[in-house]
Amino acid sequence: MTNDGPQGGDRAHPLNKSTITAMERAVRASEQLRSELEAHEGVGRALLELMATGLTLPEAFAAAEVSPSELREKASGPLDCYLESRRDLRMALIEACLALGFSRGQIGDMMGVSRQRITALAKDLGVHVLDEQVSGRVSA
């Protein structure tokens, strides 16, 4: 058995490269989001401590030298990036699975979504998928 094609596990295959790139981007976005959420949580804890001393919420924000809009803006950028990277990874996985001959049902089962959702996502990729397309695989 050779490793010269997508089913042979060749990591240099273009679909593998794009899937790996999308996965790396998703991991980086997750790390960035986690870091921002931890910082956000720290500010929240500080505000709770200040309010426990009797300060009102506006006074606590002033004492912590932070504004609610600043907190929202800091978290929204990394969250948007994370959500976009997850979408890109999902699309890369679907594209790779379709190229390997997986059916909509197989991909849907693997990803925890319906065949109809896979069809819609494949359409977004510009790929027309027959009900149970097969290319070297037994359909489910």
Secondary structure, DSSP 8 states (H G I E B T S, - for coil): ----SGGGT-TTSHHHHHHHHHHHHHHHHHHHHHHHHHHHHHHHHHHHHHHHTT--HHHHHHHHT--HHHHHHHHHHHHHHHHHHHHHHHHHHHHHHHHTT--HHHHHHHHTS-HHHHHHHHHHTT----TT--SSS---
